[in-house]
Amino acid sequence: MTTDDLNDLSGIILDASIRVHKEMGPGLLESVYQQCLVKEFALRGVHVQTMVAIPLTYRGFTLDKDYVIDVLVENEVIIELKAVEFLLPVHEAQIISYLKLADKRLGCLINFNVPLLKDGFKRYVNKL
């Protein structure tokens, strides 16, 4: 996927997230936003997977632990969903780690518990 394709996909993700936020508002559980966002992507013909497991490897060994991506869009973009009062540095570290572990170039950290979704939407690029 080209950089332009990823940028276009990022725009679709932002637009879909804004639509869900306008429809549902802040204050709900993360799982509610995930279900609504998945439905919104389906209505737009965008392929997504939810709860995608990434195996933990340490020094070449696969351990009995998985990291779980909330939403993977078109097998290219990781979405980490939150419904929290404030995004913390640990949330940013989480999306950055997921990008590296899954070998993906683009991720979005979305906090739905904000008055305006644009204030809760952050995009991250993994410089592979």
C-alpha positions as CSV (number, residue, x, y, z in Angstrom):
1,M,0.0,0.0,0.0
2,T,1.4,3.4,-1.0
3,T,1.7,6.4,1.4
4,D,-1.1,8.1,-0.5
5,D,-3.3,5.0,0.0
6,L,-2.5,5.0,3.7
7,N,-3.3,8.7,3.9
8,D,-6.7,8.1,2.2
9,L,-7.4,5.2,4.5
10,S,-6.5,7.4,7.5
11,G,-9.1,10.0,6.3
12,I,-11.8,7.3,6.0
13,I,-10.9,6.1,9.6
14,L,-11.2,9.7,10.9
15,D,-14.5,10.3,9.1
16,A,-16.0,7.0,10.3
17,S,-14.9,7.8,13.8
18,I,-16.5,11.2,13.7
19,R,-19.7,9.7,12.5
20,V,-19.8,7.2,15.3
21,H,-19.0,9.9,17.9
22,K,-21.7,12.2,16.5
23,E,-24.2,9.3,16.6
24,M,-23.3,7.9,20.1
25,G,-21.7,10.8,21.9
26,P,-19.0,10.5,24.7
27,G,-19.4,8.5,27.9
28,L,-19.9,4.9,26.7
29,L,-17.7,1.8,27.0
30,E,-14.9,1.2,24.6
31,S,-16.6,-2.0,23.4
32,V,-19.7,0.0,22.3
33,Y,-17.5,2.3,20.2
34,Q,-15.7,-0.7,18.7
35,Q,-19.0,-2.4,17.6
36,C,-20.3,0.8,16.1
37,L,-17.1,1.6,14.3
38,V,-16.9,-1.9,12.9
39,K,-20.5,-1.5,11.6
40,E,-19.6,1.9,10.1
41,F,-16.6,0.4,8.3
42,A,-18.9,-2.4,7.0
43,L,-21.4,0.2,5.7
44,R,-18.5,1.9,3.8
45,G,-17.2,-1.4,2.4
46,V,-13.9,-1.3,4.4
47,H,-12.5,-4.6,5.6
48,V,-11.7,-4.8,9.3
49,Q,-10.7,-7.4,11.8
50,T,-11.2,-7.1,15.6
51,M,-9.3,-8.4,18.5
52,V,-6.3,-9.4,16.4
53,A,-3.7,-11.4,18.4
54,I,0.0,-10.6,17.9
55,P,2.2,-13.3,19.5
56,L,4.8,-12.1,22.1
57,T,8.3,-13.1,21.1
58,Y,11.3,-12.7,23.3
59,R,14.9,-13.4,22.1
60,G,13.5,-15.5,19.3
61,F,11.1,-17.5,21.4
62,T,7.4,-17.3,21.0
63,L,5.9,-17.0,24.5
64,D,2.4,-18.0,25.8
65,K,1.1,-14.4,25.6
66,D,-0.5,-12.3,22.9
67,Y,-0.9,-8.6,22.4
68,V,-4.4,-7.8,21.1
69,I,-5.1,-5.1,18.5
70,D,-8.6,-3.6,18.9
71,V,-9.2,-3.0,15.2
72,L,-7.1,-3.7,12.1
73,V,-8.3,-1.9,9.0
74,E,-7.6,-3.4,5.6
75,N,-4.7,-5.4,7.2
76,E,-2.7,-2.1,7.2
77,V,-3.8,0.3,9.9
78,I,-4.0,-0.4,13.6
79,I,-6.7,1.3,15.6
80,E,-6.4,1.4,19.4
81,L,-9.7,2.5,21.0
82,K,-10.1,4.3,24.3
83,A,-12.9,5.8,26.3
84,V,-11.0,7.5,29.0
85,E,-10.9,11.0,30.6
86,F,-7.4,11.7,29.4
87,L,-5.0,9.9,27.0
88,L,-1.8,9.0,28.9
89,P,1.7,8.4,27.7
90,V,1.2,4.7,28.3
91,H,-1.6,4.8,25.7
92,E,0.7,6.3,23.1
93,A,3.4,3.8,24.0
94,Q,0.9,1.0,23.5
95,I,0.0,2.0,19.9
96,I,3.7,2.6,19.0
97,S,4.6,-0.8,20.4
98,Y,1.7,-2.5,18.5
99,L,2.9,-0.8,15.3
100,K,6.4,-2.2,15.8
101,L,5.3,-5.7,16.9
102,A,2.8,-6.1,14.0
103,D,5.2,-4.5,11.5
104,K,2.6,-2.0,10.4
105,R,3.3,1.6,9.2
106,L,0.2,3.5,10.4
107,G,-1.8,3.5,13.6
108,C,-4.6,5.6,15.1
109,L,-5.3,6.1,18.8
110,I,-8.9,7.2,19.2
111,N,-10.4,8.4,22.5
112,F,-14.2,8.6,22.2
113,N,-14.6,10.2,25.7
114,V,-14.2,13.8,24.4
115,P,-16.6,16.6,23.4
116,L,-15.1,16.8,19.9
117,L,-13.6,13.7,18.4
118,K,-10.9,15.6,16.6
119,D,-9.4,16.3,20.0
120,G,-9.3,12.5,20.8
121,F,-7.9,11.3,17.4
122,K,-4.1,10.8,17.1
123,R,-2.2,9.3,14.2
124,Y,1.1,7.5,14.5
125,V,3.6,6.5,11.8
126,N,6.0,3.7,12.2
127,K,9.2,4.5,10.3
128,L,9.9,0.9,9.2
